[in-house]
Amino acid sequence: MSERKKSVVRLFGAAALLFAVSAYRQLSMRYLPEDFLRPYLVWAVYMLLLLRWQYTITTKITQKAMHCHLTAQNIVSILYLTVRFVQDAFLYVNIPWMRFTGYFINIAAVFIPLFGLYGAFYLGRPEDYRISKKWYLLLIPACFLSVMALTNEWHHFLYYIVPEEPQPNLYFHPYIGTYIIYLWGLWMIAHQVHVIYQRNGTTKSDSLYRKLIPFYEPILLLLFSIPYAATAYVVRFELVEYSAGLIFILVLCWQIYILVGLIPVNAQYEEVFRRSTVAMQILSPSGETIAASENAAEITPAMLEALKREQRFSATEDITMHLHPVLGGYMIWQTELSQINQALRELQRLNAELEEEQDLLAQEIRIQSDEASIQARNDIYDSLSSEVSGQLTLLTELLSKESLSENDWNRICLIGTYIKRFCNLRLTYQEQQTIPMGDLALSLQDMAKCMKNLGIWTSLDFCPTLNLEPELILLITKTLEEILEEADFRLTSVAIQISDTVCFEITGTDHEFVSRSLEGGYSLQAEKIPAGYRLLLLQEGEVVQS
């Protein structure tokens, strides 16, 4: 049988016991007035039921604030029923004291529904939830009504006195204060129903009993009051005790709220503990098992002593036990490390494989980098060879002669100097994306020395106002070489002027120079001058008048 079904059976059993005891009380008072066991037996059963309810509050209700308010409600109920016991057992012959203690029912009528309302505020709320402090202002009128009830003999605000009746007596005639307390209780219950309705959170698919949860209390109170009124006012006989019945109906409603899950409780904790996937157990100080999960390991006395000393014990390589002292014993749990250890071993293996792969990858990257570097150098060499291919061909032709004159060697020296300097400028541009102006001046000076050996008088006027573009620097060097080759190195003089414009003035040639387009958007403008030509290196479309 499930825990839920067991709880329902216990509720029905408690209700049957309560009805039987209450009926016994009423029948005994009517037909066996001298039954001295009646008050003790009835009170004992009432206390048993209320203390069992208090046990439920203490052990199952986790919301501390709700726990406190329901405990306060239960304490008021216990005090009132104890007063009823004292009346039945000791005060039945003392009319003044019977009348005074009879006013205690008003205190119960004021505080029991008030604490019930306070408890309802916490239905479905988290542990740290607290109601607004303004609600506790209701304690002021509650205390006032209680004081007025206990002092009724002075002012008769709750029950008035009929002069014709002998005094004192046990006839209570309700007055204004009594009806105020009635309205107070009805308002508390109505507001409690409203709060529970808000907390219920039902949907269209929920069953009817779930939807009626907020109305359980007024429905049960009404169902109880109708037969009571029929027997008390029609037959003139109370089959059950009305005030005690009302108290236990309220307890029954709270039990129902627990059963339907409206109040979170510590239910079935033993079953949850047993089925837990965590291997754990609770031991008594002597080592006896109080509760244990299904997969908990057996704790030997030696193991327990080791745990007491160190709070941990390595049972195996993969299992470690832990101990924590608790009230009335020890909490012991074990950590399963086999999967973790296996994972660590697998991780170590993977790390080793990754290190090997990393070494191989590094080697492959180095090889690829070397290959790329070689390929890049080859590409550069190919590019340079392509740009100076004409000069290389000319060198080959010169060197293929059977006999070389001094003039041939001077030509070879000039062409080689050009190739060297042009390639240096190109490599500098490749690496730095720029060419220092000094490198251009040095290249032109080296070529001028070689031209002097060929009998070519050379002058260099190098005074640019701005840094020249790398492409233009390369083009200046290349153009100078092409002019020399075009004139077959037969020149009297070469005057090189580099400023805002680039100009080559040559003399002593029979070759006819004409204007032409060059690479990179430049052109060479040829202008005939006495004994030679004036050659201007210009941007395409630019014209300089002589």
Buried (B, 14 or more C-beta within 10 A) or exposed (E): EEEEEEBBEEBEEBBEEBBEBBBBBBBBBEEEEEBEEBBEBBBEBBBEBBEEBBEBBEEBBEBEBBBBBBBBBBBBBBBBBBBBBBBBBEBBEEBEBBBBBBBBBBBBBBBBBBBBBBBBBBBBBEEEEEBEEEEEEBEEEBEEBBEBBBEBEEEBBBBBBEEEEEEBEEEBEEBEBBEBBEEBBEEBBEBBBEBBBEBBEBEEEEEEEBBEBBBBBBBBBEEBBEEBEEBBEEEEEBBBBBBBBBBBBBBBBBBBBBBBEBBBBEBEEEEEBEEBEEBBBBBEEEBEBBBBBEEBBEBEEEBBEBBEEEBEBEBEEBBBBBBEEEEEBBBBBBEBBEEEEEEEEEEEEEEEEEEEEEEEEEEEEEEEEEEEEEEEEEEBEEEBEEBBEBBEEBBEEBEEEEEEEEEEEBBBBBBEBBBBBBBBBBEBBEEEEEBBBEBBBBBBEBBBEBBEBBBBBBEBEBEBEEEBEBBBBBBBBBBBBBBBBEBEBBBEBBBBBBEEEBBBBBBBBEEEBEEEEBEEEBBBBBBEEEEBBBBBBBEEEEEEEE
